[in-house]
Every structure is written in structure tokens, then in C-alpha cells.
Amino acid sequence: MVNRSGRVNDSVGSVEMLGELIEDARSRAPGAPIEVRLDGAFCQKAVLDVLERSGVEYAMKMPMWEWLGILDRVRRRKTWARIDDRRSAFSTDLRIEKWKRTVRVVVYRKKISGKPAKAFQLGLFQPDDGYFEYSMVVTNKVESERVVWHFMAGRGGHEKTLGELKQNVAFASVPTNDWDANSTWQLLSALTHNLARDFQVKAGLAAPRKNGRKRTARFVFPSLRTLRFTLLAIPGRVCRPGGRQELRIVAANPIRHKIRYLEQQLAA
């Protein structure tokens, strides 16, 4: 976790950060494949240069800038590959002269009911059978449009983690007017989150799941809120029967069984 001072765009400092993260991942897990997915705020030449130079597989949302010249291809497109009942897509190799690079771009369209909230695309795309919302992804993956779609959709898993940090360990709080103190606060919040996740894995509370196209977490984690109400915020009292310190917990049988189970898992 790196704190940045000021009100800045997501992409500020991202080139250096990406390079460091990829190097760190390679040193910790040599030979393991690395995949990167990013939103449109990171779509710039310098980021693409780092990703290509690092040899990782990536997919990144790309704004539909007019200077890309992709809109004419969308208008002329006759056949689209089916993604699901509402979505379809096609791939094209796009030469970006400004960046001196040819990239694979996947264009997606989603059929929506009624008029979109933002009408910026209606002048360009207004099919007879309804309206579509369009989006683009730039990628070096060679898999189908459907696989790339699911891979990008997996970014929602990261948002859940950020939500956990903000809601349950006060990551979004700004407790002081001092940059160093606020940075330390965020590091402590991230450390608390990671320790709680590690505890859940080692205690058998996190159910493993298979790796899928979305590349979400390999475990299904109970929320920290659930942990708090089922394990931490339960009444107890420290007693000294016979001079021996003892923690006595008032808990229903299911909670008692869970605590015993955790003791066995952690001991093992």
C-alpha cells in the first residue's frame, strides 16, 4: 500500500508502482504466470510499455477516443461474437500512431432496455432493435472475447476487498493532518485486513474454490463484520478459579463448537 499526497488521478505514479509489483511477484513466485487488469484511468502509453516490457498478460479498459478511429469499424461491423444473452463482441488489431504501437482491441456491446442515462453514444449507435452500450478493452491475451470479458469482470472481486478495508478496518479514515501518520494508519489497516484473512485460511473458516475465468480470490472469506459478531464481540469474563486465570465465554452451542474447532485447527 502506497499513499499519495494530494487529489490526484489513479494513474499518477502507476508506472513505477506496476514495475515494482511485477518484480516483487516474480521474486516471490518465480515462473508463476502474472496477469494484470486495469480500468480506463491507467490507459496510457507508458503503462502499456511497462506491461509489454514485463511480459505479463494484461487487459485494460480503453476509452473510446475519437482519434483512435475505432468508431467507423463499429459502425461497419456486421458480425459479433456472442458473449451471453445481452452481450456480444468483436476483436480487431488497432494501429495507434500516436503511441507507435499496434494492439489487440476487443469491442463489447450490451443491449439495454430503454434510453441510456448518458446519451453520448446515441448519435453514433442507434440500432433498430434497441439501444446498446459500448466499451473497449485493450489486451495481449490470445483467448476469445468471452474469456477476456470474464477476466475483466473479475475486477469486481477487488472492489469487495476495498469495501472490506473501508467499512471494517477504517482504511478510508483520515485521522490526522500529518501525512506520515495517515500513511501509517493505512498500513495498519491493511495489515489488520491481511492478518484477518490469514487467520481465516489457517483456521479453516475460508472455503477454497476453483480458479475460474474471473480469477477471483481462491477462497470464499466470511466478512470481517461476520467475524466480529460471531467470534470477537461475544460476552466473556476473565475468572480466576483456584488462582488459575480462565476466560469464560457465554455463547450458544454453535458458537462454542466453532471456537473448539478453531482451537483444533490452529493447534494443528
N, C-alpha and C positions, 0 to 999 in steps of 0.2 A: 504494500500500500504506500503510495507516494502522494503527499499532499502538495497542492499547488496554490500559491497565493494569488489573490485577485479573482475577478469574474472573467473566466477565460473559456474559450471553446474546448470541447472534448479533445480535439486533435492536437492541442498545444503540448509539446513535449512527447507526443506519442511515438515519434520515430525512434528516439533514443530508448524509450521505455520498451517498445516492441523488441528491439535488438537485444536488450538486456534480458528480457523474459525468455526469448528463444534460446539464448546462450545458456541461461540458467537451467532451462528444461533439458537441454541436451547434456549438460554436465551431470544432472541428477538421473537421467534415464537415457543413457547412450543407446542409439539405434531405434528408439521408440519413434513412431511417426507423430508428427506435430501438425495439428490443424488449427487454423485461425479463422474466426468470423467476426466481422466488424460492421457497425452501422455506417450510414452515409456521411457522418461527420468526419470520418477518417479517410474518405475517398480523395486522395491527392497523390501526385506523382511520387513524392518522397516515401510515402507509406508503401506504395506498390513496389518501389525499388528495393526497400528493405525486405519485403516478403519474397520477392523473386530471388534476390541475392541469397536469402537464407535457405531457400529450397524447401519451404513448408507449403502445405496445401492450404489455400485460403479461399474465402468467399466474402464479398463485401458489398453492401448496398451501394448503388451508384445513382446519384440524382440524374434526372432526365434533362440534362442541359441541352439547349438548342444547338450549341456549337459542336456537339458530338455527331449530329446528323443522323441520329437513330430514329427520329420520328417518321421520316419518309419510309424507312424499312418497315415500321409498324403499320403504317397506312397500307402498304402494298402487300403485307403478309396475308396469304390465303389459308395456309395450313398451320395449325397449332397443335402441339403435343398435349394430351390430356394429363392433368395432374390429379384432379378429383372432380366432383360434380360441379364445382363452381370455378375452378381454376384451370388455366391452360398456359402453355409457354412455347417459346422457340429460342434456339441459340444462334448466335452469329459472331463471326470474327470482326472486330471493330478496330480500325486503324485510328489511333489518336495522334495526330501530327504534333499537337502542342506538347505531348509527352514523349514523342518519338517511340511509340510502343503500339504493338498490336495485341489486343486482349480478347478473351472469350467473354461475351456478354450474354446473359440469359434474361430475356424479357418475359415478365409474367403479367397476366391479366386475370382479374377476378370479377365475375359478374355480380352486380349488386342490384338490389331492388330499389327502384325509385331514384331520385336525383341525389347525387353525392353532396355531402355537406360543403365540400370545396369544389367549385365548378371550373377550376383552372384547366381541366382536361377536356371539357365538353366541346370546345371549339375544334379540337383535333380528333377526338374519338366519340362517335355517337352512333353505334351500330343500330340497325333497325329493330333488333330483338331486345334492346335494353341498354343499360349503361355498364361500362367496365372501369375498374380502377387498375392502373398500370404501375409496375415497379420494375427495377432492373437490379441485377446482381453481376458484378464482375468477379471472375473466378478463374483459377488454373486447374480446377478439378475436371476430370475427363468423364465423370459419370453423367447419367441422364439428368434432364431438367427436374424430374421428380425427386431424385436423390439430393440435388442441390437445394431444392425447396425445403425438404425436411431438415437438412443440415442447418439452413438459416433459421428455420422455425424453432430449432432447439435453443436459440438465444434467449427464449423466454425463461429457461431454467436459470440463467444468470440473473435475470431480474428478480426471481424469487429469493436468491441469495442476498441480493442488495436490499430487498424488502426486509428480510430477517435482520440484517445488520442495522437498518434504520429503526425498525419498530421495537426490537427486543434487546439490543445492546447499545442503543443511543449513539450509533455511528454518525448520524446526521446532526447531532447537537454541536453547538459552538459554545463551549463553556466559558471561554476567557477571551480577552483581546490580544493574547500573545500567540504568535504563530507556532512557536516550538511547543507550547503547552497543548494547543489544539491538535498538532500533529501527533503528540504523544497520546492524547486521548483517543484519536482514531486508531493508532497502533494497538492500544489496549483493547479497544472494541473488537478489532479484527482478531486479536489473539484469543479473546474470550469466545468468539464465534468458533474459531478453529479448535480450541480445546473442547468445546461442547460437541462438535462434530466427531472429534477423535474419541471422546468418551462414548458416544452413541455406537460407533463402529466396534470398539473393543468390548462394550457391554452387551452387544448383540441386540441393541434397540433399532439399529438401522438394517432394514431388509435389503439384501442385494438384488439387483435386477440386471437383465441382459443389456448389453450395449446395442442401441438401435440406431436408426438413421439420424435421429435428432441429436445424438451424442450428449445426452443429459447426464446427470450425476449417476454413478454406478450403484448408489444406494438410495433408498427411499428414507428420508430422515423425518422423524417427528419434529414439529416446530419447537423452537425454544420456549414458546408460550406453553405448549403442551408439557414440556419437561418441567417448567416452573410449577404448574398447577398439579401435576401428578407425582412429582418426586421431591421438589425443593420446598414449595410453600405448603407443607403439611405440618400440623401441630406436633411438637415434640418437647421433651424436657430432659435435661441432664440431671440424673439422680446419682446418689452415692450409697447404694445398699451395701452394708458391711464395709464401708470405706472404699469400695471399688466404683470408679466412675462408669456410668452406664447411660446411654441415650435411649430413652423410651419414646416411641412414636405411637400416636393414636391414629391408626389407619385401618381402613376397611380391608377385608381379606384379600381382594385382588391386588391392592397396593402392597400388602405385606408379602404376598407371593412374588410380586415383581421385585421388591427390594432384596429378598432372598436370592432370586435368580441373578440379579446384578452382582451380588456378593460372590456367587459362584463363578460367574463369567470373568469378573475382574481378577479373582484369585487364580484363575487358570491362565 
